[in-house]
Amino acid sequence: MPQEKVVYITTLILACWVVFIIAWERISPYRKLPFFREGFWTDLVWYTIIQSYFLKILIFDYIIAPIQKSFDWSNIQFVAHWPVAVQVLFFLVTHDLYIYLFHRFQHSSKFFWRTHEAHHSGKQIDFLSGSRSHVVEIIINQTIEFAPIIILGADPVVIPIKAMLDAMFGMFIHANINVKLGKLKYFLNSPELHLWHHANYREVFHANFSTKFSVWDYLFGTVYDPGLAPGNEPENWGLYYDYPKDYFLQHAFSVKRFDEKALHRYGWFKKYYKFRPALTNKIGGLFIRRQNKPYRQEANGFVKG
């Protein structure tokens, strides 16, 4: 099946999944949250649309493509003749193990925690919260995710299929839904476990690192499952310290600590804060239609479609 058709199908499935998750959150919420909760537009426009658009170009065109063209990888392309389903499963499992290990490392490293704290900054967690990730974190994780798919000779359709599954799982485990998986929770991750990871409790700072397969937490002894909810107060969620609400300030905060509220005494900052909503709406509209533009494979590698 042509990659363009696969991209169309996976995009359609993903759109249906978004609608399904939103409805599920309204029908069976984990806790009461407004749909347009705090940080919703920052997560949707800046992280989901704009950041994803530019980082896709950076990662595929300026990181993976030069690596692919600089060496002859034909001797290690052992997955090339595998069925597509096996390829997808292979990269799904191996990358998920990597994510577990790197995620755990981020929580134990002062330097790399600064590339991850944005993801934990939200006080109201829902299906969109998983998109809030630092630029450096995305560059590292998605390069390590997609470079092996290309270098090891996988079918080009593996990329959109893998990306779709990533997005579906990401929305599910962060979704504000009250769901119990029963014995499946020992294998598949769910809000039941992952929402605890976003709670502001010392017990879970080094627990529940899994993304898709919770088996890693059970296998490596990092699971935390008390059988109850973290609580519904703001102090029960997110970070224990104040964190900027603005996209650019969130990234600046990872380099240099400052008090966002103190910046309001400057006239230029007040003007910027008033200008942000209009800027967000305008820029978001420019990129939303190109968000799912496919990559096709040519003789010299993957190029933008």
Rosetta blueprint (number, residue, H / E / L):
1 M L
2 P L
3 Q H
4 E H
5 K H
6 V H
7 V H
8 Y H
9 I H
10 T H
11 T H
12 L H
13 I H
14 L H
15 A H
16 C H
17 W H
18 V H
19 V H
20 F H
21 I H
22 I H
23 A H
24 W H
25 E H
26 R H
27 I H
28 S L
29 P E
30 Y L
31 R L
32 K L
33 L L
34 P L
35 F L
36 F L
37 R L
38 E L
39 G L
40 F H
41 W H
42 T H
43 D H
44 L H
45 V H
46 W H
47 Y H
48 T H
49 I H
50 I H
51 Q H
52 S H
53 Y H
54 F H
55 L H
56 K H
57 I H
58 L H
59 I H
60 F H
61 D H
62 Y H
63 I H
64 I H
65 A H
66 P H
67 I H
68 Q H
69 K H
70 S H
71 F L
72 D L
73 W L
74 S H
75 N H
76 I H
77 Q L
78 F L
79 V L
80 A L
81 H L
82 W L
83 P L
84 V H
85 A H
86 V H
87 Q H
88 V H
89 L H
90 F H
91 F H
92 L H
93 V H
94 T H
95 H H
96 D H
97 L H
98 Y H
99 I H
100 Y H
101 L H
102 F H
103 H H
104 R H
105 F H
106 Q H
107 H H
108 S H
109 S L
110 K H
111 F H
112 F H
113 W H
114 R L
115 T L
116 H L
117 E H
118 A H
119 H H
120 H H
121 S L
122 G L
123 K L
124 Q L
125 I L
126 D L
127 F L
128 L L
129 S H
130 G H
131 S H
132 R L
133 S L
134 H L
135 V H
136 V H
137 E H
138 I H
139 I H
140 I H
141 N H
142 Q H
143 T H
144 I H
145 E H
146 F H
147 A H
148 P H
149 I H
150 I H
151 I H
152 L L
153 G L
154 A L
155 D L
156 P L
157 V L
158 V H
159 I H
160 P H
161 I H
162 K H
163 A H
164 M H
165 L H
166 D H
167 A H
168 M H
169 F H
170 G H
171 M H
172 F H
173 I H
174 H H
175 A L
176 N L
177 I E
178 N L
179 V L
180 K L
181 L L
182 G H
183 K H
184 L H
185 K H
186 Y H
187 F L
188 L E
189 N L
190 S L
191 P H
192 E H
193 L H
194 H H
195 L H
196 W H
197 H H
198 H L
199 A E
200 N L
201 Y L
202 R H
203 E H
204 V H
205 F L
206 H L
207 A L
208 N L
209 F L
210 S L
211 T L
212 K L
213 F E
214 S L
215 V H
216 W H
217 D H
218 Y H
219 L H
220 F H
221 G L
222 T L
223 V L
224 Y L
225 D L
226 P L
227 G L
228 L L
229 A L
230 P L
231 G L
232 N L
233 E L
234 P H
235 E H
236 N H
237 W E
238 G L
239 L L
240 Y L
241 Y L
242 D L
243 Y L
244 P L
245 K L
246 D L
247 Y H
248 F H
249 L H
250 Q H
251 H H
252 A H
253 F H
254 S L
255 V L
256 K L
257 R L
258 F L
259 D L
260 E L
261 K H
262 A H
263 L H
264 H H
265 R H
266 Y L
267 G H
268 W H
269 F H
270 K H
271 K H
272 Y H
273 Y H
274 K H
275 F H
276 R H
277 P H
278 A H
279 L H
280 T H
281 N H
282 K H
283 I H
284 G H
285 G H
286 L H
287 F H
288 I H
289 R H
290 R H
291 Q L
292 N L
293 K L
294 P L
295 Y E
296 R E
297 Q E
298 E E
299 A L
300 N L
301 G E
302 F E
303 V E
304 K E
305 G L
